[in-house]
Amino acid sequence: MDLKTELTRKIVEELDFAIASMEREVESPFRQLYFFSIPPGAFVRAANFAYDRSWIFAHFVLQSAYQTVKQRFDQVVQKIDRHTELDESLMQSLIAELKKLRERVADGEDFSDVLERVSEIAYATTGNGTYQRARGNVDF
């Protein structure tokens, strides 16, 4: 087995672990968010050994999505943002996209559209994203 194939297998294993953990922690969005931090690290670690632009793209989008969602969680919990609530479907939508990402990576298929959707979900948690959700332009 070549290195790239082995690293792809490791990414898939990490995605499987993150997905299963997020599904198990359905009662705690904060624990789900913690497990959502796994995939960006998996992609960047693999890219350290076998550089692949798509892995860097995945790392960057997933890391940015994690930071964006975490910031919203922090603002809501600390009551910095009193106008936005966390929608229950947020984490379920992220799990659904991670499942698609996992399948695409395992099958060696392009996954840029999945990352685009992850980006949109994270954007929907921002102030402007909340406005766009209220207008019906974006949803989880």
C-alpha positions as semicolon CSV with decimal commas, in nm:
position;residue;x (nm);y (nm);z (nm)
1;M;0,000;0,000;0,000
2;D;0,145;0,339;-0,095
3;L;0,170;0,627;0,150
4;K;-0,115;0,833;0,003
5;T;-0,353;0,534;0,021
6;E;-0,255;0,469;0,382
7;L;-0,300;0,833;0,478
8;T;-0,640;0,841;0,307
9;R;-0,738;0,540;0,516
10;K;-0,625;0,724;0,831
11;I;-0,832;1,031;0,737
12;V;-1,136;0,809;0,686
13;E;-1,078;0,645;1,026
14;E;-1,062;0,986;1,193
15;L;-1,379;1,098;1,015
16;D;-1,551;0,778;1,129
17;F;-1,446;0,845;1,488
18;A;-1,557;1,210;1,476
19;I;-1,894;1,121;1,323
20;A;-1,964;0,839;1,568
21;S;-1,863;1,058;1,862
22;M;-2,079;1,349;1,746
23;E;-2,377;1,118;1,699
24;R;-2,326;0,970;2,045
25;E;-2,310;1,316;2,210
26;V;-2,647;1,433;2,075
27;E;-2,744;1,577;2,415
28;S;-2,436;1,801;2,430
29;P;-2,370;2,035;2,138
30;F;-2,052;2,146;2,315
31;R;-1,917;1,789;2,311
32;Q;-2,028;1,756;1,949
33;L;-1,835;2,071;1,866
34;Y;-1,530;1,929;2,042
35;F;-1,543;1,620;1,817
36;F;-1,598;1,842;1,513
37;S;-1,244;1,970;1,574
38;I;-1,099;1,629;1,478
39;P;-1,136;1,635;1,097
40;P;-0,929;1,949;1,024
41;G;-0,638;1,800;1,215
42;A;-0,664;1,471;1,032
43;F;-0,634;1,641;0,695
44;V;-0,341;1,863;0,787
45;R;-0,148;1,579;0,952
46;A;-0,190;1,365;0,640
47;A;-0,077;1,655;0,420
48;N;0,241;1,683;0,626
49;F;0,347;1,344;0,489
50;A;0,192;1,347;0,142
51;Y;0,102;1,697;0,033
52;D;-0,235;1,723;-0,138
53;R;-0,410;2,050;-0,219
54;S;-0,754;1,902;-0,156
55;W;-0,644;1,798;0,193
56;I;-0,517;2,150;0,265
57;F;-0,845;2,290;0,132
58;A;-1,039;2,051;0,359
59;H;-0,825;2,145;0,657
60;F;-0,870;2,516;0,597
61;V;-1,247;2,505;0,544
62;L;-1,310;2,266;0,835
63;Q;-1,083;2,462;1,069
64;S;-1,250;2,789;0,971
65;A;-1,594;2,633;1,016
66;Y;-1,496;2,500;1,359
67;Q;-1,365;2,841;1,469
68;T;-1,675;3,021;1,336
69;V;-1,919;2,786;1,508
70;K;-1,714;2,785;1,829
71;Q;-1,714;3,164;1,834
72;R;-2,092;3,166;1,804
73;F;-2,125;2,907;2,082
74;D;-1,900;3,119;2,305
75;Q;-2,093;3,438;2,230
76;V;-2,429;3,279;2,305
77;V;-2,309;3,110;2,626
78;Q;-2,140;3,427;2,753
79;K;-2,451;3,626;2,657
80;I;-2,243;3,854;2,437
81;D;-2,492;3,795;2,157
82;R;-2,845;3,809;2,290
83;H;-3,009;3,810;1,947
84;T;-2,896;3,477;1,810
85;E;-2,990;3,133;1,931
86;L;-2,820;2,807;1,847
87;D;-3,042;2,604;1,620
88;E;-3,074;2,236;1,715
89;S;-3,022;2,129;1,355
90;L;-2,678;2,294;1,330
91;M;-2,474;1,999;1,454
92;Q;-2,694;1,747;1,272
93;S;-2,625;1,932;0,947
94;L;-2,251;1,925;1,014
95;I;-2,267;1,552;1,087
96;A;-2,452;1,492;0,760
97;E;-2,183;1,680;0,567
98;L;-1,903;1,493;0,746
99;K;-2,066;1,168;0,637
100;K;-2,067;1,287;0,275
101;L;-1,708;1,401;0,311
102;R;-1,608;1,063;0,451
103;E;-1,763;0,880;0,156
104;R;-1,603;1,109;-0,100
105;V;-1,258;1,080;0,058
106;A;-1,289;0,701;0,085
107;D;-1,395;0,677;-0,280
108;G;-1,127;0,916;-0,402
109;E;-1,389;1,158;-0,535
110;D;-1,394;1,537;-0,538
111;F;-1,544;1,680;-0,220
112;S;-1,525;2,054;-0,282
113;D;-1,905;2,087;-0,292
114;V;-1,927;1,924;0,051
115;L;-1,678;2,175;0,189
116;E;-1,877;2,453;0,027
117;R;-2,184;2,336;0,221
118;V;-1,985;2,312;0,548
119;S;-1,876;2,670;0,488
120;E;-2,237;2,775;0,432
121;I;-2,352;2,605;0,751
122;A;-2,080;2,783;0,952
123;Y;-2,166;3,113;0,783
124;A;-2,530;3,065;0,885
125;T;-2,421;3,095;1,250
126;T;-2,276;3,443;1,201
127;G;-2,467;3,766;1,245
128;N;-2,512;3,814;0,872
129;G;-2,583;3,444;0,830
130;T;-2,863;3,478;1,086
131;Y;-3,003;3,765;0,881
132;Q;-2,984;3,551;0,565
133;R;-3,157;3,264;0,748
134;A;-3,436;3,501;0,854
135;R;-3,480;3,599;0,489
136;G;-3,491;3,231;0,385
137;N;-3,173;3,249;0,179
138;V;-2,968;3,001;0,379
139;D;-3,045;2,726;0,625
140;F;-2,879;2,448;0,816
